[in-house]
Amino acid sequence: MRYLPLTATDRQAMLATIGAASIDDLFVDVPESARLDGPIHDLPMHASEMAVERHMSALARKNLVAGQVPFFLGCGAYRHHVPASVDHLIQRGEFLTAYTPYQPEIAQGTLQMLFEFQSQVARLLGTDVANASMYDGSTACWEAIGMARRITKRGKAILSSGLHPHYVSVAKTMAKYTGDVLETSLPTLTAQPDIDALIAAIDGETSCVVVQYPDILGRIADLQPLADACHAKKALLIAVVTEPVALGAIKSPGEMDADIVVGEGQSIGVGLQFGGPYVGLFGCKEKYLRQMPGRLCGETVDANGKRGFVLTLSTREQHIRREKATSNICTNSGLCALAFTVHMTLLGEAGLRKLAGVNHALAVAAADRLSKVPGVTVVNNSFFNEFTLVLPKEARPIVRTLADRQILAGVSLGRLYPGVAELDHGLVVAVTETTTTDDIETLATALEEVLA
């Protein structure tokens, strides 16, 4: 809430110093026709702090809170349980107030945390190295495309039809300024991802192929044949992971020879929070390390042989290389990366695998139950905790109806791909450990009623 500490006397003194008689004098260069002639219409005048708090609280109560209703939203934003200890630790003053660790001698705790984060992410993605995080998954995806261009000296990227449309949108926006050519296509409501089509499209001008794993419809593909095809044409394979919990149950992209693996880390340690902040994950093969964007923390020893941590390979950054920097990314999602690391540490490998197993089992139960709703079919023959339904009616108004009934039923493909009629009947349903069997039955029963 805005706080104005200056008194009328303070303001008069400031105006006198700059030679203005009143605040209105500061706006003499603005034509009178462009100035307000009084208070903003339909906007209430100032109120007391308590009155504003009551008003804002009343507005907040209109929101449908994820934890209070059956929740099946997904498509890159997942509701997982975050232990209370995560928030407790990241709110300690040593972490919460720490800024970019340019002075490693006074930021050892932050640097050590980032080093641990990198180690966890590299292990999770199956890559040799990982950086200290990026803004979010979509910007990490674009940075990977730019990195592939620098490595291959080619400017054409092939984007899978199963790549999240928001990631595609970010890439298209950035490509306007770099000259990269992006080949894209729309998904089809079929059980198989577009791996064969991607392989057929690779040619001598291709810098990289970008594929999501699991993809926007929740489908899981074996990436090894695609990696082999990319490498045969001297192109790179970029794998995008929007649900990192899945990697507790399925083979990592790095194990299938992906060159660069990026993703969104929100599922681990970071709540939904109305769309942000998120935390981007970025890993690659060691031979491409010097082309990786963002910053990297390294482990070393000081003059006395004591273990310490530093920012390393910072020649990639603008303050050293300026226009030759590999990226304009100049910071990282430090606090969210810390939340990721704390949660991952609490889980451990065994805990992550158990969490993944619970997610998958509940998703299988949900798919089985929802497939019994008359007129509803499940697209997938493979999935982790997210799958796609085809409804006998357009999904978007049905989703709206169910939301009015306090059920967040899933994400309509018509919302993600507006104007694409063949996707209007698609509904992506996500299930996590926070979903109960009662929630699944509530959704199935409601769908039966709405579709009847």
C-alpha positions as CSV (number, residue, x, y, z in Angstrom):
1,M,0.0,0.0,0.0
2,R,1.4,3.4,-0.9
3,Y,2.7,5.5,2.0
4,L,3.2,9.3,1.7
5,P,5.5,10.5,4.4
6,L,5.8,14.2,3.3
7,T,3.9,17.0,5.0
8,A,2.4,20.0,3.2
9,T,5.4,22.0,4.6
10,D,7.8,19.5,3.2
11,R,6.2,19.8,-0.3
12,Q,6.3,23.6,-0.2
13,A,10.0,23.6,0.7
14,M,10.7,21.2,-2.2
15,L,8.7,23.4,-4.6
16,A,10.5,26.6,-3.4
17,T,13.9,24.9,-4.1
18,I,13.1,24.2,-7.7
19,G,11.3,27.6,-8.2
20,A,7.7,26.4,-8.6
21,A,4.8,28.0,-6.8
22,S,2.6,24.9,-6.8
23,I,2.4,21.3,-7.9
24,D,0.3,22.4,-10.9
25,D,3.3,24.4,-12.1
26,L,5.1,21.0,-12.7
27,F,2.6,20.2,-15.4
28,V,2.6,23.5,-17.4
29,D,4.1,21.7,-20.4
30,V,1.1,19.4,-20.6
31,P,-1.7,20.9,-22.8
32,E,-4.8,21.8,-20.8
33,S,-6.9,19.5,-23.0
34,A,-4.9,16.6,-21.9
35,R,-5.1,17.3,-18.2
36,L,-7.8,16.0,-15.8
37,D,-10.4,18.6,-14.9
38,G,-10.9,17.0,-11.5
39,P,-11.0,13.6,-9.8
40,I,-10.9,10.5,-12.1
41,H,-14.4,9.7,-13.0
42,D,-15.9,6.5,-11.2
43,L,-12.8,6.3,-9.0
44,P,-13.6,6.8,-5.3
45,M,-11.7,9.4,-3.3
46,H,-9.1,8.4,-0.8
47,A,-10.1,6.3,2.2
48,S,-8.7,5.2,5.5
49,E,-6.2,2.3,5.6
50,M,-8.8,0.1,7.3
51,A,-11.4,0.9,4.8
52,V,-9.1,0.1,1.9
53,E,-8.1,-3.2,3.6
54,R,-11.8,-4.1,4.0
55,H,-12.4,-3.3,0.3
56,M,-9.4,-5.3,-0.9
57,S,-10.3,-8.2,1.3
58,A,-13.8,-8.3,-0.2
59,L,-12.4,-8.3,-3.7
60,A,-10.0,-11.1,-2.7
61,R,-12.9,-13.2,-1.5
62,K,-14.2,-13.3,-5.0
63,N,-11.2,-15.4,-6.2
64,L,-11.7,-19.1,-6.4
65,V,-8.8,-20.4,-4.2
66,A,-7.1,-23.5,-5.5
67,G,-6.8,-25.3,-2.2
68,Q,-10.5,-25.0,-1.4
69,V,-12.0,-26.6,-4.5
70,P,-11.4,-29.6,-6.7
71,F,-8.4,-28.5,-8.8
72,F,-7.4,-29.9,-12.1
73,L,-5.6,-27.0,-13.9
74,G,-2.2,-27.7,-15.4
75,C,-0.5,-26.9,-18.7
76,G,2.7,-25.6,-17.1
77,A,1.3,-24.5,-13.7
78,Y,0.8,-27.2,-11.2
79,R,-0.6,-27.2,-7.7
80,H,1.7,-29.3,-5.5
81,H,2.0,-29.4,-1.7
82,V,4.8,-27.2,-0.5
83,P,5.9,-28.1,3.1
84,A,5.7,-25.2,5.6
85,S,9.4,-25.6,6.3
86,V,10.2,-24.4,2.8
87,D,8.6,-21.0,3.4
88,H,10.1,-20.8,6.9
89,L,13.6,-21.2,5.5
90,I,13.4,-18.9,2.5
91,Q,12.0,-16.1,4.7
92,R,15.1,-16.1,7.0
93,G,16.7,-12.7,6.7
94,E,20.0,-14.1,5.4
95,F,18.2,-15.3,2.3
96,L,15.3,-13.0,1.9
97,T,17.3,-9.8,1.8
98,A,20.3,-11.1,-0.1
99,Y,20.9,-9.5,-3.5
100,T,22.9,-10.6,-6.5
101,P,26.1,-12.2,-5.2
102,Y,28.6,-10.1,-7.0
103,Q,30.8,-10.0,-3.9
104,P,31.3,-13.7,-3.1
105,E,33.2,-13.1,0.1
106,I,30.0,-11.8,1.7
107,A,27.5,-14.0,-0.1
108,Q,28.8,-17.5,0.7
109,G,25.4,-18.8,1.9
110,T,23.6,-17.7,-1.3
111,L,26.4,-19.0,-3.5
112,Q,26.4,-22.4,-1.8
113,M,22.7,-22.6,-2.2
114,L,23.0,-21.9,-5.9
115,F,25.7,-24.4,-6.3
116,E,23.5,-27.0,-4.6
117,F,20.6,-25.9,-6.9
118,Q,22.8,-26.4,-10.0
119,S,23.8,-29.9,-8.8
120,Q,20.2,-30.9,-8.2
121,V,19.0,-29.5,-11.5
122,A,21.8,-31.2,-13.5
123,R,20.9,-34.5,-11.8
124,L,17.2,-34.1,-12.4
125,L,17.5,-33.1,-16.1
126,G,20.3,-35.6,-16.8
127,T,22.7,-33.0,-18.0
128,D,26.4,-32.5,-17.3
129,V,26.0,-28.9,-16.0
130,A,23.2,-26.5,-15.1
131,N,23.1,-22.8,-14.4
132,A,22.0,-20.8,-11.4
133,S,18.4,-20.5,-12.7
134,M,16.6,-18.2,-15.2
135,Y,13.5,-16.1,-15.1
136,D,11.1,-18.9,-16.1
137,G,10.7,-21.8,-18.4
138,S,9.6,-19.8,-21.5
139,T,12.6,-17.5,-21.4
140,A,14.9,-20.4,-20.8
141,C,13.4,-22.1,-23.9
142,W,14.2,-19.0,-26.0
143,E,17.7,-18.7,-24.6
144,A,18.3,-22.4,-25.6
145,I,17.3,-21.6,-29.2
146,G,19.7,-18.7,-29.2
147,M,22.4,-20.9,-27.8
148,A,21.9,-23.4,-30.5
149,R,22.2,-20.7,-33.1
150,R,25.6,-19.7,-31.7
151,I,26.9,-23.3,-31.5
152,T,25.7,-24.4,-35.0
153,K,26.0,-21.1,-36.8
154,R,22.5,-21.8,-38.3
155,G,19.3,-19.9,-37.9
156,K,16.4,-22.3,-38.3
157,A,14.7,-23.9,-35.3
158,I,12.0,-26.5,-35.6
159,L,9.4,-26.3,-32.7
160,S,7.3,-29.3,-31.9
161,S,3.5,-29.0,-32.2
162,G,3.5,-30.3,-28.6
163,L,5.4,-27.3,-27.3
164,H,3.4,-25.0,-24.9
165,P,1.9,-22.2,-27.0
166,H,3.2,-19.6,-24.5
167,Y,6.7,-20.8,-25.0
168,V,6.2,-20.6,-28.7
169,S,4.9,-17.0,-28.4
170,V,7.9,-15.9,-26.4
171,A,10.2,-17.5,-29.0
172,K,8.4,-15.7,-31.8
173,T,8.6,-12.4,-30.1
174,M,12.4,-12.7,-29.6
175,A,13.0,-14.1,-33.1
176,K,11.7,-10.8,-34.5
177,Y,14.9,-9.2,-33.3
178,T,17.4,-12.0,-34.0
179,G,16.3,-13.1,-37.5
180,D,15.9,-16.7,-36.4
181,V,13.4,-18.7,-38.5
182,L,11.0,-20.7,-36.4
183,E,9.0,-23.6,-38.0
184,T,5.9,-24.3,-35.9
185,S,2.7,-26.3,-36.2
186,L,-0.5,-26.9,-34.2
187,P,-1.0,-30.1,-32.2
188,T,-3.5,-32.7,-33.2
189,L,-5.7,-34.7,-30.8
190,T,-3.9,-38.0,-31.4
191,A,-2.2,-40.4,-29.0
192,Q,1.2,-40.1,-30.6
193,P,3.5,-37.1,-30.4
194,D,4.9,-35.6,-33.6
195,I,8.4,-37.2,-33.4
196,D,8.4,-38.7,-36.9
197,A,7.3,-35.4,-38.4
198,L,10.1,-33.6,-36.6
199,I,12.7,-36.1,-37.8
200,A,11.5,-35.7,-41.4
201,A,11.8,-31.9,-41.1
202,I,15.4,-31.7,-40.1
203,D,17.8,-30.5,-42.8
204,G,21.2,-28.9,-43.2
205,E,19.9,-25.4,-42.1
206,T,18.4,-26.7,-38.9
207,S,20.0,-25.3,-35.7
208,C,17.8,-27.2,-33.3
209,V,14.6,-29.1,-32.7
210,V,12.6,-28.1,-29.6
211,V,10.3,-30.7,-28.1
212,Q,8.4,-30.7,-24.8
213,Y,8.5,-33.7,-22.5
214,P,5.8,-34.6,-21.5
215,D,4.2,-32.4,-24.1
216,I,1.3,-29.9,-23.9
217,L,-1.2,-32.8,-24.2
218,G,0.6,-34.8,-21.6
219,R,2.0,-37.3,-24.1
220,I,5.4,-38.9,-23.4
221,A,7.8,-39.8,-26.3
222,D,11.1,-41.6,-26.5
223,L,13.5,-38.8,-27.5
224,Q,16.5,-41.0,-28.5
225,P,15.5,-41.4,-32.2
226,L,15.0,-37.7,-32.4
227,A,18.3,-37.0,-30.8
228,D,20.0,-39.4,-33.2
229,A,18.4,-37.7,-36.2
230,C,19.4,-34.2,-35.0
231,H,23.0,-35.2,-34.5
232,A,23.2,-36.9,-37.9
233,K,22.4,-33.5,-39.4
234,K,24.7,-31.6,-36.9
235,A,21.7,-30.0,-35.2
236,L,20.9,-29.9,-31.5
237,L,18.0,-31.4,-29.6
238,I,16.4,-29.1,-27.0
239,A,14.0,-30.7,-24.5
240,V,11.5,-28.6,-22.5
241,V,10.2,-29.9,-19.2
242,T,7.2,-28.0,-17.7
243,E,6.5,-30.6,-14.9
244,P,9.8,-31.5,-13.2
245,V,8.1,-33.9,-10.8
246,A,7.6,-36.2,-13.9
247,L,11.4,-36.8,-13.9
248,G,11.0,-38.7,-10.7
249,A,9.2,-41.4,-12.7
250,I,10.4,-41.2,-16.4
251,K,13.8,-41.2,-18.0
252,S,15.4,-37.7,-18.1
253,P,16.0,-36.0,-21.5
254,G,19.7,-36.0,-20.8
255,E,19.7,-39.7,-20.6
256,M,18.2,-39.7,-24.1
257,D,21.1,-37.6,-25.4
258,A,19.3,-34.2,-25.5
259,D,22.0,-31.5,-25.9
260,I,20.1,-28.8,-23.9
261,V,17.4,-29.3,-21.4
262,V,15.3,-26.4,-20.1
263,G,12.2,-26.2,-18.0
264,E,10.0,-24.6,-15.4
265,G,10.7,-25.4,-11.8
266,Q,7.5,-24.0,-10.2
267,S,6.2,-27.5,-9.3
268,I,9.0,-27.9,-6.7
269,G,8.9,-25.4,-3.8
270,V,7.1,-22.6,-5.6
271,G,3.3,-22.0,-5.2
272,L,1.0,-20.9,-8.0
273,Q,0.7,-17.3,-6.8
274,F,-1.5,-16.0,-9.6
275,G,1.1,-16.7,-12.3
276,G,4.5,-15.9,-10.7
277,P,7.3,-15.6,-9.9
278,Y,8.6,-18.8,-11.5
279,V,12.0,-20.3,-11.8
280,G,13.6,-21.4,-15.1
281,L,15.8,-24.5,-15.3
282,F,18.7,-24.7,-17.8
283,G,21.2,-27.5,-18.3
284,C,23.4,-28.7,-21.1
285,K,26.3,-31.0,-22.1
286,E,29.6,-29.9,-20.8
287,K,31.1,-29.2,-24.2
288,Y,28.6,-26.4,-24.6
289,L,29.2,-24.9,-21.2
290,R,30.7,-21.6,-22.4
291,Q,27.8,-20.8,-24.6
292,M,25.3,-21.3,-21.8
293,P,23.4,-18.1,-20.8
294,G,23.0,-16.8,-17.2
295,R,25.4,-17.3,-14.4
296,L,27.2,-20.2,-12.9
297,C,28.4,-20.8,-9.4
298,G,31.6,-22.9,-8.8
299,E,33.2,-24.5,-5.9
300,T,36.8,-23.7,-5.0
301,V,39.2,-23.3,-2.0
302,D,40.7,-20.2,-0.5
303,A,44.3,-19.5,0.3
304,N,43.9,-21.5,3.5
305,G,42.4,-24.5,1.8
306,K,38.9,-23.7,3.1
307,R,36.0,-24.6,0.8
308,G,34.3,-21.6,-0.8
309,F,32.0,-20.7,-3.7
310,V,32.4,-18.1,-6.5
311,L,30.6,-16.9,-9.6
312,T,32.6,-18.4,-12.4
313,L,32.8,-18.1,-16.2
314,S,31.4,-14.6,-15.9
315,T,32.9,-13.7,-19.2
316,R,29.4,-14.6,-20.5
317,E,27.9,-11.5,-18.8
318,Q,27.3,-8.0,-20.2
319,H,29.5,-6.2,-17.7
320,I,32.5,-8.1,-19.1
321,R,31.7,-8.9,-22.7
322,R,29.1,-6.2,-23.4
323,E,27.6,-6.7,-26.8
324,K,29.5,-10.0,-27.2
325,A,27.8,-11.5,-24.1
326,T,25.9,-14.8,-24.8
327,S,22.7,-13.3,-23.3
328,N,21.1,-10.3,-21.8
329,I,20.0,-12.4,-18.9
330,C,21.7,-10.6,-16.0
331,T,20.2,-12.1,-12.9
332,N,18.4,-15.2,-11.8
333,S,15.3,-16.2,-9.8
334,G,17.4,-16.6,-6.6
335,L,14.6,-16.8,-4.0
336,C,12.5,-19.3,-6.1
337,A,15.7,-21.3,-6.7
338,L,16.2,-21.4,-3.0
339,A,12.6,-22.7,-2.5
340,F,13.2,-25.3,-5.2
341,T,16.5,-26.4,-3.5
342,V,15.0,-26.6,0.0
343,H,12.0,-28.6,-1.2
344,M,14.2,-30.9,-3.3
345,T,16.5,-31.4,-0.3
346,L,13.6,-32.3,2.0
347,L,12.3,-34.8,-0.6
348,G,15.6,-36.4,-1.6
349,E,15.7,-38.9,-4.5
350,A,13.6,-41.5,-2.8
351,G,11.0,-38.9,-1.8
352,L,10.8,-37.4,-5.3
353,R,10.3,-40.9,-6.8
354,K,7.6,-41.6,-4.2
355,L,5.9,-38.3,-5.0
356,A,6.0,-39.0,-8.7
357,G,4.4,-42.4,-8.1
358,V,1.6,-40.9,-6.2
359,N,1.0,-38.3,-8.9
360,H,0.9,-41.0,-11.6
361,A,-1.4,-43.4,-9.7
362,L,-3.9,-40.7,-9.1
363,A,-3.8,-39.6,-12.7
364,V,-4.4,-43.1,-13.9
365,A,-7.4,-43.3,-11.6
366,A,-8.7,-40.0,-12.9
367,A,-8.3,-41.0,-16.5
368,D,-10.1,-44.3,-15.9
369,R,-13.0,-42.6,-14.2
370,L,-13.3,-39.8,-16.7
371,S,-13.2,-42.1,-19.7
372,K,-16.4,-43.7,-18.4
373,V,-18.3,-40.4,-18.7
374,P,-20.6,-40.8,-21.8
375,G,-19.1,-39.1,-24.9
376,V,-15.7,-38.5,-23.3
377,T,-12.5,-40.1,-24.6
378,V,-8.9,-40.0,-23.4
379,V,-6.4,-39.0,-26.1
380,N,-3.3,-40.4,-24.4
381,N,-1.9,-43.9,-24.3
382,S,1.0,-42.6,-22.2
383,F,1.1,-39.8,-19.6
384,F,2.5,-38.9,-16.2
385,N,0.1,-36.7,-14.2
386,E,-1.6,-34.9,-17.1
387,F,-3.7,-36.1,-20.0
388,T,-6.1,-34.7,-22.6
389,L,-9.8,-35.5,-22.9
390,V,-12.0,-35.0,-26.0
391,L,-15.5,-33.8,-25.1
392,P,-18.6,-34.2,-27.2
393,K,-19.1,-30.4,-26.8
394,E,-16.9,-27.4,-26.9
395,A,-14.7,-27.4,-23.8
396,R,-14.5,-23.8,-23.0
397,P,-18.1,-23.1,-21.9
398,I,-18.1,-26.4,-20.0
399,V,-15.0,-25.3,-18.1
400,R,-16.7,-22.0,-17.3
401,T,-19.8,-23.7,-16.1
402,L,-17.9,-26.1,-13.8
403,A,-15.9,-23.1,-12.4
404,D,-19.2,-21.5,-11.5
405,R,-19.9,-24.7,-9.6
406,Q,-16.6,-24.4,-7.7
407,I,-14.7,-27.0,-9.8
408,L,-11.6,-26.0,-11.6
409,A,-11.9,-28.7,-14.2
410,G,-8.8,-28.3,-16.4
411,V,-7.5,-26.1,-19.2
412,S,-9.5,-25.8,-22.4
413,L,-7.3,-26.2,-25.5
414,G,-9.7,-23.6,-27.1
415,R,-8.3,-21.1,-24.5
416,L,-4.7,-22.0,-25.4
417,Y,-5.3,-22.0,-29.1
418,P,-8.2,-19.5,-29.7
419,G,-9.7,-19.8,-33.2
420,V,-8.5,-23.3,-33.9
421,A,-11.8,-25.2,-34.2
422,E,-10.3,-28.7,-34.2
423,L,-9.0,-28.1,-30.7
424,D,-12.1,-26.6,-29.2
425,H,-13.3,-30.0,-27.8
426,G,-10.0,-30.7,-26.0
427,L,-9.6,-30.5,-22.2
428,V,-6.2,-31.0,-20.5
429,V,-6.6,-32.4,-17.0
430,A,-3.8,-32.3,-14.4
431,V,-3.7,-34.4,-11.3
432,T,-1.2,-34.1,-8.4
433,E,-0.8,-35.4,-4.9
434,T,-3.1,-32.6,-3.7
435,T,-6.0,-34.2,-5.7
436,T,-8.3,-36.6,-3.8
437,T,-10.4,-39.5,-5.0
438,D,-13.4,-37.4,-4.0
439,D,-12.2,-34.6,-6.2
440,I,-12.0,-37.0,-9.1
441,E,-15.5,-38.3,-8.5
442,T,-16.8,-34.7,-8.1
443,L,-15.4,-33.8,-11.5
444,A,-16.7,-36.9,-13.2
445,T,-20.2,-36.5,-11.8
446,A,-20.3,-32.8,-12.8
447,L,-19.1,-33.6,-16.3
448,E,-21.8,-36.3,-16.6
449,E,-24.5,-33.7,-15.6
450,V,-23.2,-30.9,-17.8
451,L,-22.8,-33.1,-20.8
452,A,-26.2,-34.8,-20.4
